[in-house]
Amino acid sequence: MFRIESARIIAGVARIVRDVGIAEEITQDALVAALEQWPQSGVPDKPGAWLMATAKHRAVDLVRRKETYARKLAEVGRSLEDAAPPAEPTAPEDIDDDLLRLIFTACHPVLATEARIALTLRLMGGLTTQEIARAFLSTEPTVAQRIVRAKRALAKAGVPFEVPYGSDREERLGSVLEVIYLVFNEGYSATAGDDLVRPALCEDALRLARVLAGLMPKEPEVHGLAALLEFQASRIATRTGPDGEPVLLADQNRSRWNRLLIRRGVEALNRAGAGPYSLQAAIAGCHADAVRYEDTDWRTIAALYGRLVLLIPSPVIELNRAVAVSMADGPAAALPLVDALTAEPALRSYHLLPSVRGDLLERLGRPAEARAEFERAASLTRNAREETLLRERAARL
């Protein structure tokens, strides 16, 4: 219950104290109070409202003690003292506004990407420092320091606890969407470690995307990201075999794809626009539409990648487009596109480039060259499951 409610409580308290670090501490104090009192008094009918009220009263007490906020806090304190503690949040839309402020604050560009991810998972996802460290194969002290420094950086920069507007909002929204996207991707295809997929990270990111879509219903790209994650999450159960080994898209049992998530993806896509996440969602939707792998509309996927690369020029997107072209027009049409990417500095250590090239060479009947590419790809990846798969493909040649 606390994990579900904690983000809202932190957001509500942060509106009073204007500091997400202090707000998190006060929220944890409220949890301690519950753990001390509820065994004797019983669990309240509305435990979330009890925690919210307790945390807010503690926040007001803290602010009242700070002389620099004396006048402001006297007004806040009187307004709360005049009213009985709420049985439940009296204005749900205010809570939603607070959540929106919290996620925009946690994803502020003043923080490095790694700090934004850690702070968002901590405040919005309710993950412990240990859970975040385990998810990203880091040490607990490193993650703890990252979170502490992030809170200090926000306080030092005087980042206001508010939802930005105009061009600033557009920039900040991009940061928010990027953080959620990166968290999901790390869960969907882990960059390192022994597991290919970390479903818990995907679930956290998907929940954050749904929350954001509910808070910002008029933002097309928010729905585009939500649609993308719904479609991708629908396939997670089939991406690995019984022993955790990777299962390629062509070999996945599509009857096990989660149809509920696919329907949710379609609904979100209908509200999306034509931005980068929306285009990626449309590509994922093409895969979801295909009952069999052979039914995949690769020409449409290649065209969507062509539109995507115009919006966000990227060699990785070009590589994905080349894969789609190979499926639509054959490996001979795609190989020159892939060869043109071999000089890209950004792809020098990207294991999927030699992996894709090896696949094309194998399909063209050039096994010796393909084997060398698969071996190179295996040497570049930091994920043990992917390395095993790539070495097996090389061995078969």
Secondary structure, 3 states (H helix, E strand, C coil): CHHHHHHHHHHHHHHHHCCHHHHHHHHHHHHHHHHHHHHHHCCCCCHHHHHHHHHHHHHHHHHHHCHHHHHHHHHHHHHHHCCCCCCCCCCHHHHHHHHHHHHHHHCCCCCCHHHHHHHHHHHCCCCCHHHHHHHCCCCHHHHHHHHHHHHHHHHHHCCCCCCCCHHHHHHHHHHHHHHHHHHHHHHHCCCEECCCCCHHHHHHHHHHHHHHHHHCCCCHHHHHHHHHHHHHHCCHHHCECCCCCECCHHHCCHHHCCHHHHHHHHHHHCCCCCCHHHHHHHHHHHHHHCCCHHHCCHHHHHHHHHHHHHHCCCHHHHHHHHHHHHHHHCHHHHHHHHHCCCCCHHHCCCCHHHHHHHHHHHHCCCHHHHHHHHHHHHHHCEEHHHHHHHHHHHHHC
